[in-house]
Amino acid sequence: MAAAAANMSKLEQILILDPPADLKFRGPFTDVVTANLKLTNPSDKKVCFKVKTTAPRRYCVRPNSGAIDPGASIIISVMLQPFDYDPNEKSKHKFMVQTIFAPAAVADTESMWKDAKPDELMDSKLRCVFELPSENDKMVSTGSYDILQGLTMSGHAALDDTEMKKVIEECKWLQTEGGKLQDENRQLKVTMSYISTLLTLYSWSYVLRYTYRRPFCPSLMCIQNK
C-alpha cells in the first residue's frame, strides 16, 4: 500500500526523451561507439537533470548533468568504451535520466539533489541495446568523429577547448582501464585452464595408482615363507 501511494504521488517525467526507451549502439565495438540522447523541456520552467548508469566504468557521458531552459533542448552524448562483443550475451546496462524543477535560486546543485524530496523527483529509464551493422549499412556512430559531432550538435552541448580536453582525456583513461580489464580476463582464463589441467592429471594419477596396485595376498606370503 505504501509503495502504491508513493508511485501515485511521484511526478511524471516532464522532459521529452528521444529515443524514449532504448539507447542503441552500433558496432563493431573495437572503438568508442556513441549514442545520442536528446532531452527537450516543453514546460515553462527551468529543469535540472542528471544522467546515471548501472555501468559507470563502461560509459563516458557528456554532459552528465545540467539545466535546460523552458522550450530548449540538449544533446547528451553517451560514449561506450571498446570491449570484446559477444552476440550471445545480452546487455543488462541501463541508464536513468533524473530531473527536478530548478529552484528560484540554485547556488549549489549538489545540495539541491541531496535535499530533494522523493515526490519532487522525476525519472526515466532506458536500456542499452548493442547491434552489429549489416553488410550494406554504413557505420554512423563510431570513432572520435562521432564524439565531436555529438558534443556539438544543435549548439546546446557545445564545449570549450578545456572541457573538450577533459572529455578526450577521460575517454583515453577509460580505454586504458578497459584494456587492463581485458588483459586481466585473458590471464585469468589461462590460469583457470592451467589449474583445470593439473586437477585432471592428479585425478588420473590417483585412479591409476589404486587401480593397478598389486593386491595383498596372505596365501602367497605363506608359500614364500616356506
trRosetta pair geometry for C-beta under 8 A, 3 or more apart (Angstrom, degrees):
i j d omega theta_ij theta_ji phi_ij phi_ji
1 4 5.7 -54 -148 35 30 111
1 5 6.4 30 154 -19 64 105
2 5 5.7 -55 -150 36 32 111
2 6 6.4 34 151 -21 65 105
3 6 5.6 -53 -149 34 33 113
3 7 6.5 33 153 -19 65 104
4 7 5.8 -54 -150 35 32 111
4 8 6.4 32 152 -20 65 106
5 8 5.7 -55 -149 35 33 112
5 9 6.4 22 156 -11 66 109
6 9 6.0 -63 -148 42 30 104
6 10 6.4 45 151 -41 64 102
6 118 7.0 -28 -157 131 107 139
7 10 5.5 -43 -149 12 33 120
9 119 4.9 -47 141 -117 109 116
10 118 7.4 -59 -100 150 87 88
10 119 6.5 -123 -97 -123 43 59
10 121 7.7 -38 -147 78 89 74
10 122 7.6 129 169 -106 85 58
11 14 7.4 -16 149 -38 117 94
11 119 6.9 101 -23 177 90 58
11 120 7.1 11 -3 -158 133 20
11 121 7.2 173 40 85 107 29
11 122 4.7 -71 95 -77 104 98
12 122 6.7 19 115 -133 20 117
13 17 7.6 -20 146 -17 146 109
13 97 7.6 69 -138 90 131 105
13 99 6.6 94 -142 34 77 127
13 122 4.6 143 -101 164 50 116
13 123 6.7 -85 -84 77 105 14
13 124 4.7 36 -93 -53 160 104
14 41 7.1 27 126 -138 103 73
14 42 7.4 -148 168 48 78 81
14 43 5.4 -15 180 -30 125 132
14 47 6.0 -157 85 -103 128 145
14 99 6.3 -125 42 111 95 144
14 101 7.5 64 3 -70 160 86
14 122 5.9 116 -1 59 81 173
15 39 5.1 -16 -176 -164 135 93
15 40 6.4 139 -165 66 76 45
15 41 5.9 -42 -107 -88 80 62
15 42 8.0 144 -130 7 34 80
15 47 6.3 -178 -63 122 100 158
15 49 6.8 28 -43 -84 156 134
15 68 7.2 87 -107 47 116 153
15 97 6.9 -89 70 134 141 135
15 99 5.6 159 -10 -58 118 162
15 122 7.7 151 11 108 87 131
15 124 7.3 -111 71 -3 101 135
16 20 8.0 -53 -174 -95 65 95
16 39 7.4 141 70 -159 52 44
16 40 4.3 -21 57 61 103 104
16 41 8.0 -159 17 -67 81 18
16 42 6.0 61 -18 -24 116 113
17 20 5.0 119 85 -115 96 51
17 37 6.6 -22 -160 -172 93 100
17 38 7.3 140 -160 78 43 59
17 39 6.3 -14 -102 -102 65 67
17 97 6.4 165 -91 29 130 155
17 124 5.5 -160 -21 112 147 160
17 126 7.3 -144 159 -63 150 123
18 37 7.3 150 78 -163 48 52
18 38 4.2 -15 63 60 101 108
18 40 7.2 36 -1 -7 111 111
19 22 5.7 -45 125 63 143 62
19 23 6.8 176 56 -84 119 46
19 24 7.4 60 3 -1 160 94
19 37 7.1 -77 34 -118 67 75
19 126 7.3 111 92 -133 93 129
20 124 7.7 -92 -167 -176 66 137
20 126 7.9 -176 136 -97 30 101
21 126 5.9 160 -179 -122 26 73
21 127 7.1 0 158 24 75 85
22 126 6.3 165 -96 -166 14 91
22 127 5.8 -28 -112 67 69 80
22 128 7.7 119 -163 -120 68 14
22 129 5.0 11 -172 -7 117 125
23 35 4.7 116 -176 118 93 154
23 37 6.5 -42 -103 -70 108 111
23 78 6.0 -19 -164 68 145 155
23 95 6.2 49 -12 13 142 134
23 126 5.2 79 -23 143 96 129
23 127 7.3 -158 26 94 79 33
23 128 5.1 -31 71 -107 102 63
23 129 6.9 166 79 21 46 75
24 35 6.1 154 67 -118 44 131
24 129 4.7 -26 -106 72 70 107
24 131 5.9 5 -171 2 102 123
25 29 7.5 54 137 -96 120 105
25 33 4.8 93 -168 120 103 130
25 35 5.3 -88 -80 -43 72 118
25 80 5.0 22 -130 0 152 152
25 128 6.6 7 -4 -171 114 98
25 129 7.0 170 22 84 70 52
25 130 5.3 -24 69 -109 101 62
25 131 6.9 162 80 26 48 74
25 141 7.1 -141 -147 113 54 138
26 33 6.5 -167 61 -159 52 127
26 131 5.3 -30 -107 77 62 99
26 132 7.6 111 -163 -124 62 15
26 133 5.6 55 -178 -59 109 93
26 137 7.8 -120 -164 138 136 139
26 139 6.5 178 121 -137 119 73
26 140 6.9 44 58 48 151 75
26 141 5.0 108 43 45 105 117
26 142 7.4 -99 90 -45 88 95
27 33 6.7 -59 -96 -81 44 154
27 85 5.9 4 -111 -64 149 169
27 130 6.5 45 -40 -178 109 92
27 131 6.6 -158 8 93 85 43
27 132 4.6 -32 57 -103 119 65
27 133 6.8 -144 72 -5 64 77
28 31 7.6 69 95 20 84 81
28 85 7.1 -142 -156 12 66 143
28 132 6.9 33 -82 -130 58 89
28 133 7.9 -74 -29 20 62 97
28 139 8.0 -48 17 -102 69 140
28 142 7.6 35 58 -105 62 151
29 33 6.0 -62 -115 -15 71 133
29 80 7.0 -59 -138 121 105 122
29 82 6.0 143 153 -141 71 56
29 83 5.7 -31 140 54 127 68
29 84 7.9 163 90 -112 116 5
29 85 4.5 119 32 -48 129 119
29 130 7.2 -17 -61 -152 136 121
30 82 5.6 20 -175 -141 25 118
31 82 5.7 -8 -94 -80 12 112
31 142 5.4 83 80 -177 116 103
31 143 5.4 9 136 -78 144 61
32 60 7.9 -27 -141 33 125 120
32 79 5.3 -6 -172 -173 114 106
32 80 6.8 152 -159 74 58 53
32 81 6.4 -28 -106 -114 78 41
32 82 6.6 -69 -60 -41 47 80
32 142 7.1 140 84 -159 53 59
32 143 6.7 112 62 -103 85 12
32 144 7.2 72 53 -70 126 52
32 146 7.8 -163 108 66 95 109
32 147 6.3 14 114 -57 139 121
32 171 6.2 -8 -87 -162 151 123
32 175 7.4 -72 -59 -76 100 112
33 79 7.4 148 75 -157 37 56
33 80 4.6 -17 64 58 90 108
33 141 5.6 56 -166 122 79 97
33 142 5.4 -30 -103 -101 73 73
33 146 7.7 1 -151 81 39 152
34 77 5.6 -21 -159 -167 119 95
34 78 6.8 141 -156 74 62 49
34 79 5.1 -24 -97 -100 83 71
34 80 7.4 -166 -79 17 31 75
34 141 5.3 -139 64 -173 67 89
34 142 7.6 174 15 -91 78 23
34 146 4.4 -177 37 129 126 115
34 147 5.6 175 -60 -81 143 58
34 150 5.1 -134 159 -22 143 152
35 77 8.0 146 76 -158 38 49
35 78 4.9 -22 65 65 87 106
35 80 7.3 46 -2 -18 99 107
35 141 6.5 33 -78 -168 54 147
36 75 5.4 -20 -165 -169 112 105
36 76 6.9 143 -161 74 56 52
36 77 5.9 -26 -103 -101 74 61
36 78 7.4 179 -89 19 23 79
36 150 4.9 -158 -84 -134 107 107
36 153 6.8 37 -142 15 150 158
37 51 7.9 130 70 -112 148 141
37 75 7.3 139 72 -163 44 54
37 76 4.2 -22 65 63 98 108
37 78 6.2 51 -9 -17 110 115
37 95 7.9 -125 -64 112 161 157
37 97 7.6 -163 151 -69 144 132
37 126 7.5 -143 -113 -1 135 171
38 73 5.9 1 -175 -177 97 120
38 74 7.4 164 -152 83 55 39
38 75 5.6 -27 -98 -103 71 68
38 76 7.5 -164 -75 19 22 77
39 49 6.4 -65 -177 -10 165 175
39 68 6.2 -128 117 -65 111 154
39 73 6.5 162 85 -156 49 67
39 74 5.2 -10 59 58 98 86
39 75 7.9 -178 20 -86 73 21
39 76 6.4 55 -13 -18 108 110
39 97 6.9 178 -98 -157 124 148
40 68 7.8 175 -156 175 19 150
40 72 7.7 -159 -144 108 59 34
40 73 4.4 -23 -99 -100 75 97
41 46 7.7 16 176 -138 162 34
41 47 5.0 -176 -118 24 126 123
41 68 4.1 161 -27 119 132 120
41 69 6.8 173 65 86 143 30
41 70 6.0 -112 121 -121 117 30
41 71 6.6 -40 90 1 85 16
41 72 5.7 14 42 56 109 66
41 73 7.3 -168 14 -81 70 46
42 71 7.1 49 -132 -97 33 48
43 47 6.7 97 46 -44 124 118
43 70 6.0 -93 97 -124 59 87
44 70 4.9 31 -145 -138 32 143
44 71 7.9 25 -101 -33 51 91
45 70 6.1 98 24 -79 14 105
45 101 5.2 -3 133 -145 140 107
45 102 7.1 -178 159 38 91 81
46 67 5.7 16 173 177 107 115
46 68 7.0 168 -158 81 63 45
46 69 5.7 -30 -109 -117 88 46
46 70 6.4 -75 -67 -36 53 76
46 101 7.3 101 79 -166 56 63
46 102 4.1 -36 102 35 103 132
47 67 6.8 162 85 -156 39 67
47 68 5.1 -14 63 56 92 95
47 99 5.4 4 176 -171 112 118
47 100 7.3 156 -158 77 70 30
47 101 6.0 -51 -105 -106 68 47
47 102 6.3 -148 -99 -19 12 91
48 65 7.7 13 179 -176 88 89
48 66 7.3 -155 -146 112 64 30
48 67 4.8 -35 -97 -98 67 83
48 68 8.0 175 -87 15 22 69
48 99 6.7 155 83 -154 50 63
48 100 5.3 -17 62 63 100 83
48 101 7.7 60 17 146 83 7
48 102 4.8 113 -30 -81 97 86
48 106 7.3 141 -68 -111 138 158
48 109 6.5 -177 -152 -139 143 111
48 112 6.9 39 69 117 171 143
48 113 7.9 -128 124 -69 135 91
49 65 6.5 -167 99 -143 58 54
49 66 6.3 -6 57 61 86 64
49 67 7.3 153 14 -98 73 32
49 68 6.6 26 -3 -8 118 108
49 97 6.1 -13 -164 -174 117 91
49 98 6.8 148 -155 81 62 48
49 99 4.7 -23 -98 -98 81 84
50 64 6.5 29 -158 145 72 73
50 65 3.9 -3 -106 -104 83 99
50 97 7.8 165 82 -153 35 51
50 98 5.4 -16 61 62 83 98
50 113 6.9 11 -3 -101 145 146
51 61 5.2 -134 92 165 133 153
51 64 4.9 -113 51 -153 99 66
51 65 6.9 -144 13 -65 71 58
51 76 6.1 123 -56 -155 154 148
51 78 7.9 -130 161 -87 151 104
51 95 6.3 -12 -171 -170 96 110
51 96 7.4 158 -156 81 50 48
51 97 5.7 -20 -103 -102 75 68
51 98 7.8 178 -87 21 26 74
52 95 6.9 152 83 -159 49 59
52 96 4.7 -12 61 58 99 97
52 98 6.6 31 -1 -6 112 114
53 56 5.6 145 73 -76 100 59
53 58 7.8 -122 134 60 140 92
53 59 5.5 21 58 46 175 139
53 61 7.1 166 -20 -37 126 137
53 93 6.7 2 -173 -173 105 97
53 94 7.0 170 -149 90 62 45
53 95 5.0 -26 -97 -101 82 73
53 96 7.6 -177 -78 18 36 70
54 92 7.3 -80 100 126 145 82
54 93 5.8 -171 63 -144 101 53
54 94 4.9 52 -3 46 122 81
54 95 7.9 -116 2 -68 77 37
55 58 4.1 -7 141 26 116 121
55 59 6.3 94 96 -4 89 101
55 93 4.6 -54 9 -118 130 106
56 59 6.8 -83 -143 51 30 87
57 81 8.0 -62 142 25 59 145
57 174 7.1 166 -176 -137 59 94
57 177 6.6 -107 -169 122 106 140
58 80 6.5 -6 152 -146 90 71
58 81 5.6 -137 -163 34 50 103
58 83 7.2 -14 -139 -43 105 140
58 93 6.7 -97 77 -106 144 142
58 174 7.9 116 -141 -170 16 120
58 178 7.8 90 -118 -95 61 112
59 78 5.9 -21 -163 -171 124 86
59 79 6.3 138 -161 72 65 53
59 80 5.9 -31 -101 -96 80 52
59 81 6.9 -139 -80 -9 29 87
59 93 7.7 128 -34 -172 125 141
60 78 7.9 150 77 -161 47 40
60 79 4.2 -19 60 63 93 114
60 81 7.0 90 -13 -57 96 94
60 167 7.0 118 158 -159 130 78
60 170 5.5 137 -131 119 128 113
60 171 5.4 -84 -4 -87 169 75
60 174 5.8 -135 -52 -9 111 159
61 64 4.2 90 100 -89 109 95
61 76 6.5 -3 -168 -179 94 104
61 77 7.3 164 -151 85 46 55
61 78 5.4 -6 -106 -109 83 68
61 79 7.3 -162 -72 22 37 76
62 76 7.5 163 87 -157 33 61
62 77 5.2 -13 65 59 83 101
62 79 7.5 14 13 -5 97 113
62 151 6.1 -5 106 -107 123 104
62 157 7.4 114 130 -177 82 117
62 159 7.3 -25 166 -55 128 144
62 167 5.4 -4 -66 -112 162 123
63 66 4.9 51 115 -30 144 127
63 74 7.4 -46 41 167 112 134
63 76 6.8 -89 54 -115 57 76
63 157 6.4 -153 -5 -138 94 94
64 76 7.8 88 -95 -146 38 110
65 109 7.2 139 150 140 131 146
66 74 6.8 -171 84 -158 139 173
67 102 5.7 42 -135 -75 124 140
67 106 7.6 167 -72 45 147 163
68 72 5.3 -160 -175 82 81 101
68 73 7.2 13 -150 -118 125 18
68 74 5.6 -123 -98 -7 107 117
69 72 4.3 62 63 2 84 135
72 156 6.8 147 172 -118 106 131
73 154 6.5 -54 92 158 108 161
73 156 6.0 -140 95 -27 63 168
74 154 7.8 -167 -127 85 29 133
74 156 4.5 -139 -110 137 61 130
74 157 5.8 107 -168 -64 81 92
75 150 6.4 -151 142 -176 124 69
75 151 7.9 -172 96 -120 113 19
75 153 4.4 34 0 73 169 117
75 154 5.8 139 -22 28 117 119
75 156 6.2 126 7 69 79 107
75 157 4.5 -95 61 -8 86 138
76 157 7.3 -178 -77 -100 30 144
77 147 6.6 102 168 -146 145 57
77 150 3.6 113 -106 129 117 126
77 151 5.4 -53 -11 -68 151 67
77 157 6.9 143 -16 152 100 154
78 95 7.1 -64 -114 -81 149 155
79 147 6.0 28 -98 -108 130 103
79 171 6.4 -45 126 -108 153 111
80 83 7.8 -78 161 8 98 108
80 128 7.8 124 -89 -157 127 135
81 171 7.6 178 -100 -153 92 70
81 174 4.7 -125 -92 140 140 115
81 175 6.0 -161 -153 -82 106 57
81 178 4.9 -168 142 -55 128 147
82 175 6.3 46 25 -128 107 87
82 178 5.9 139 69 120 75 152
83 178 6.2 -106 -80 -163 77 123
83 182 7.5 -175 -137 -74 61 113
84 182 6.4 126 -23 -123 111 114
85 130 6.6 -171 -138 165 115 143
85 132 7.5 138 137 -73 153 106
86 89 4.0 56 88 6 112 114
87 132 7.1 -41 -95 -15 113 131
91 127 7.4 136 103 169 104 91
91 128 4.9 -92 143 92 142 96
91 129 6.6 -174 47 -107 135 27
91 130 5.3 129 -39 -7 133 104
93 127 7.4 122 87 -164 57 60
93 128 4.0 -4 83 26 106 136
94 125 6.0 -4 179 -171 118 102
94 126 6.8 158 -162 83 68 46
94 127 5.3 -37 -106 -105 81 60
94 128 6.8 -136 -81 -5 31 86
95 125 7.1 156 85 -156 49 54
95 126 4.6 -11 61 61 99 98
95 127 7.9 -169 22 -81 74 16
95 128 7.1 93 -16 -53 97 91
96 123 5.5 -1 -177 -171 105 117
96 124 7.0 161 -155 80 59 41
96 125 5.1 -23 -100 -100 79 72
96 126 7.6 -178 -79 21 33 71
97 123 6.5 159 82 -153 50 62
97 124 4.8 -5 54 55 101 93
97 125 8.0 -162 20 -75 69 28
97 126 7.4 45 -12 -7 99 109
98 121 6.1 -20 -167 -167 101 109
98 122 7.2 148 -160 81 51 49
98 123 4.6 -18 -102 -99 68 97
99 121 7.4 135 72 -161 43 60
99 122 4.7 -26 66 68 93 100
99 123 7.1 170 17 -82 71 45
100 112 7.3 179 88 149 144 107
100 113 7.3 176 12 -102 145 67
100 116 5.5 -86 -108 -127 157 144
100 120 5.6 40 -138 139 107 96
100 121 5.7 -43 -79 -105 99 58
100 122 6.9 166 -77 19 46 81
101 120 7.4 -103 31 -172 88 93
102 106 5.7 -63 -167 -43 99 134
103 106 5.5 134 57 -72 92 78
103 112 6.5 -143 2 -126 119 120
106 109 6.0 35 173 -78 119 73
106 112 5.9 -13 -138 -60 98 149
107 111 7.8 -6 79 48 85 128
108 111 4.1 48 102 17 117 112
108 112 6.6 171 96 -20 61 84
109 112 5.1 -50 -147 32 39 120
109 113 6.5 36 157 -16 69 100
110 113 6.2 -56 -154 36 30 105
110 114 6.3 27 151 -17 64 113
111 114 5.4 -58 -142 41 34 113
111 115 5.8 17 164 -7 71 114
112 115 6.4 -66 -140 45 21 97
112 116 6.4 43 154 -52 60 98
113 116 5.6 -35 -149 -2 31 121
116 120 5.1 -129 -170 78 92 125
116 121 5.7 94 140 -61 130 98
117 120 4.7 91 60 -2 80 108
117 121 7.6 -154 91 -13 45 87
118 121 6.0 -59 -154 26 37 112
133 137 4.0 -134 -168 82 103 125
133 138 7.6 -112 -164 72 149 8
133 139 5.8 -114 -27 -80 159 75
134 137 4.8 97 50 -6 75 106
139 142 5.1 -17 162 12 126 120
140 146 7.5 113 148 -99 49 123
141 146 5.2 108 -154 -143 42 158
142 146 6.0 109 49 0 14 140
143 146 5.8 106 65 9 65 96
143 147 7.5 -116 118 -4 43 93
144 147 5.3 -52 -152 32 44 116
144 148 6.4 38 155 -15 73 103
145 148 6.1 -60 -153 39 30 105
145 149 6.1 27 153 -18 66 112
146 149 5.4 -55 -140 41 33 113
146 150 5.9 35 160 -21 68 106
147 150 6.1 -57 -147 36 25 108
147 151 6.4 19 157 -16 61 111
147 167 7.4 167 169 142 121 125
147 171 7.1 -9 -127 -81 159 161
148 151 5.9 -61 -147 38 30 109
148 152 6.3 3 163 -1 66 115
148 164 7.9 37 -114 -143 86 119
149 152 6.4 -76 -146 46 25 95
149 153 6.6 50 156 -56 65 91
150 153 6.0 -28 -149 -11 32 116
150 157 7.5 -37 144 95 61 146
151 157 5.5 -126 -165 125 46 108
151 158 7.0 94 142 -115 77 33
151 159 5.6 -43 170 5 122 111
151 164 7.3 126 131 -108 158 89
151 167 7.0 87 -95 146 151 178
152 155 7.4 12 -180 -86 64 37
152 157 6.8 -123 -84 84 16 83
152 158 5.1 49 -128 -102 69 78
152 159 7.7 -97 -77 18 74 72
153 156 7.6 -25 97 40 68 85
153 157 6.3 21 53 40 75 114
154 157 7.0 62 60 10 93 86
155 158 5.5 -21 -153 -21 45 123
159 163 3.9 -118 -175 93 113 124
159 164 5.0 148 102 -59 116 77
159 167 6.9 92 88 -16 170 135
160 163 5.3 90 53 15 70 101
160 164 6.9 -130 101 -8 33 94
161 164 5.6 -57 -145 37 31 114
161 165 6.4 34 157 -22 65 103
162 165 5.9 -55 -154 31 29 110
162 166 6.7 30 149 -19 62 104
163 166 5.5 -52 -153 33 36 115
163 167 6.5 38 150 -21 67 102
164 167 5.7 -51 -151 33 34 112
164 168 6.4 32 153 -17 66 105
165 168 5.7 -55 -147 38 33 110
165 169 6.1 32 155 -18 67 107
166 169 5.8 -56 -145 38 29 109
166 170 6.2 29 156 -20 64 107
167 170 5.8 -57 -149 36 28 110
167 171 6.4 29 153 -20 64 106
168 171 5.7 -54 -149 35 31 112
168 172 6.4 32 152 -20 64 104
169 172 5.6 -52 -149 35 33 112
169 173 6.4 35 151 -20 65 104
170 173 5.6 -52 -149 35 33 113
170 174 6.3 33 153 -18 66 105
171 174 5.7 -54 -148 37 32 110
171 175 6.3 34 152 -21 65 105
172 175 5.7 -53 -149 35 31 113
172 176 6.4 33 151 -20 64 104
173 176 5.6 -54 -151 35 32 112
173 177 6.3 29 153 -16 66 106
174 177 5.7 -52 -145 39 33 110
174 178 6.1 37 153 -22 65 105
175 178 5.6 -52 -147 36 30 114
175 179 6.5 33 153 -21 63 103
176 179 5.7 -54 -152 33 31 112
176 180 6.6 32 150 -19 64 103
177 180 5.6 -52 -151 34 35 113
177 181 6.5 35 152 -19 66 104
178 181 5.7 -54 -150 35 33 111
178 182 6.5 34 152 -19 65 104
179 182 5.6 -54 -149 35 33 112
179 183 6.4 33 153 -18 66 104
180 183 5.7 -55 -149 36 32 110
180 184 6.3 31 153 -17 66 107
181 184 5.6 -54 -146 38 32 111
181 185 6.2 36 153 -23 65 105
182 185 5.6 -53 -148 34 31 114
182 186 6.5 30 154 -18 64 103
183 186 5.8 -54 -149 36 32 109
183 187 6.3 30 153 -18 65 107
184 187 5.7 -55 -145 39 32 111
184 188 6.2 36 154 -23 65 105
185 188 5.7 -52 -148 33 30 113
185 189 6.6 33 152 -21 62 103
186 189 5.7 -53 -153 32 33 113
186 190 6.6 33 151 -18 65 102
187 190 5.7 -52 -151 34 35 111
187 191 6.3 34 152 -18 67 106
188 191 5.7 -54 -147 38 32 112
188 192 6.2 31 156 -18 66 107
189 192 5.9 -56 -145 38 29 109
189 193 6.3 31 155 -21 64 106
190 193 5.8 -56 -150 35 30 112
190 194 6.5 31 152 -20 64 106
191 194 5.7 -55 -150 34 32 112
191 195 6.4 30 153 -17 66 105
192 195 5.7 -52 -145 38 33 111
192 196 6.2 37 153 -22 65 106
193 196 5.7 -53 -148 35 30 114
193 197 6.5 33 153 -21 63 104
194 197 5.8 -54 -152 33 31 111
194 198 6.6 30 152 -17 64 105
195 198 5.7 -54 -150 36 33 112
195 199 6.4 33 153 -19 66 106
196 199 5.8 -55 -148 36 31 111
196 200 6.4 33 153 -21 64 106
197 200 5.7 -55 -150 34 32 112
197 201 6.4 28 155 -16 66 106
198 201 5.9 -56 -147 38 31 108
198 202 6.2 31 155 -19 66 108
199 202 5.7 -55 -145 38 30 112
199 203 6.3 34 155 -23 64 106
200 203 5.8 -55 -150 33 29 112
200 204 6.5 23 155 -14 64 106
201 204 5.9 -57 -148 39 32 107
201 205 6.2 35 153 -22 65 107
202 205 5.6 -54 -147 35 31 114
202 206 6.4 33 154 -21 64 104
203 206 5.8 -55 -153 33 30 112
203 207 6.5 28 152 -17 65 106
204 207 5.6 -53 -146 37 35 112
204 208 6.1 31 157 -17 68 108
205 208 6.0 -57 -144 39 28 107
205 209 6.2 33 156 -26 63 108
206 209 5.8 -55 -149 30 27 114
206 210 6.8 2 163 1 62 109
207 210 6.7 -77 -154 47 26 93
207 211 5.8 22 158 -23 68 119
208 211 5.7 -58 -133 37 28 111
208 212 6.0 -9 -180 12 67 112
209 212 7.4 -80 -144 48 12 83
209 213 6.5 32 159 -52 56 105
210 213 5.7 -26 -135 -2 33 121
217 220 4.2 61 95 7 113 113
217 221 7.0 172 96 -14 63 83
218 221 5.4 -56 -155 33 40 116
218 222 6.6 42 150 -23 70 101
219 222 5.6 -51 -155 30 36 113
219 223 6.7 36 150 -19 66 103
220 223 5.7 -51 -150 34 36 112
220 224 6.4 33 154 -18 67 106
221 224 6.0 -56 -148 37 30 109
221 225 6.5 32 154 -22 64 107
222 225 5.8 -57 -152 33 31 112
222 226 6.7 30 153 -19 64 104
223 226 5.9 -58 -157 32 32 111
